[in-house]
Amino acid sequence: MTPYIAYSIPHRLDVFRVPDSYIKAEDPLNYAEVIEIANRAGQQDDLVRYQRVARKTLCELKIDTEHADILDVGEKCFNDELYQAAKLPFTSISNWARLATTLIYLGENQCHD
């Protein structure tokens, strides 16, 4: 749930609730506004806490996006029967199930008796 920037009196920003709301929601999406509001209100402690949450969440979003992009590349190669090319993306994201299938198509599977 994305927090809202609270107004206590019409058109008057309740600056003391903004960083805390975003910290509780672990929402980094409006980070520029939250940082500006916290700086203006002198809420340095809340600002530091918010920045930690924002960095962590933004890094996780970036990692998830990159993982999905790599998976898409591997799937495209696999579907186009470019199995050798599909090995690298599946290996890099540790998608062992998809890598095993790819190796079978390449005849590189290892069977032990």
N, C-alpha and C positions, 0 to 999 in steps of 0.2 A: 504494500500500500504506500503510495507516494504521499508524503506529508504536504500540508499546505502552509503557506506563509500566513500566519495568523494576524488578524486585525482586532485590536481590543476596542478601539473607538473608530468609527468610520474614517477611512483614509489615513489612519495613524497606525503604523506598523508596530506590532508587539515584538520588538527585536530580541527580547529575552527568551522567547520560546522557539525561535527559528532554529538555531543550531541544535538544540536538544531534540527537537522533533525529527530532524534529519538524521541525527545520531541513532535515535531509537529505531527509525525505519531502515537504517543502513542504506540510505539513498544518496548516491553521489551525483545524480543527474543535474542538479541545479547548483553545482559546487561554486561557480563564480559568484552567484548572488549570495549564497550562504556565507562565503568568505568575506565578501564586502560588508554584509550586515553585521557579522561578528566583529570585524575590525572597527566599524563605526561605533558599535556598542561597547567596545573595550572588553569583549568576552574572549580573552586570549586562551583561557583554559578550555572552554568549549570549542574554540577554533582548532586547537591542537587535537582534541579528541575526535572532532569531525574529520579533520584531514587524515587521521589514521584510518578511520572507517572508509572514507572515500578512496584512498589509495588502495586499500585491500580489495574493495569491491571492484574498482576499475581494473585492477590487475587481473582479477578473476574473470571479469567479462572479456578482457582482451585474450586471455588464455583460452577461454571457452570458444570464442570466435575463431581463433587461429586453429584450434583443434578441429572444429567443424569444417573449416576451409580445407585443411589437409585431408580429412576424411572424404570430402567431396571429390578432391583430386584423385585419391586412390580409387574411389568407386567409379569415377568416370573412366579411368584407365582400365580397370577391371572389366567394366561393361563393354568397352571397346576392344576387349581381348588383348590389351597391352599389359600382359601379366608381369613382364619384367619391370616395366615402369611402375606398376602398382605395388611392387614389393617395398620400395622406399617409403612412400607415405604410410603404409600400414605398419612398417617397422618403426618409423619415427614417432608414431602416436601409440605404440604398443597395442595395436589391435590384432592380438594373436590369433583370434578365430578367423578373421578375414585373411591374415597373412598365411595361415595354414591352408586355406582353400586355394589361395594364389599359388602357393608352392606345389600343391597337387597338380594344378593345371600346367605348371612348368616342369613337372616330373622331378622336382627337387625334394619331394617328401622323403622322410627317413623312416623306414619301417624296421623295427628290431624284432628278431625272432626269439 
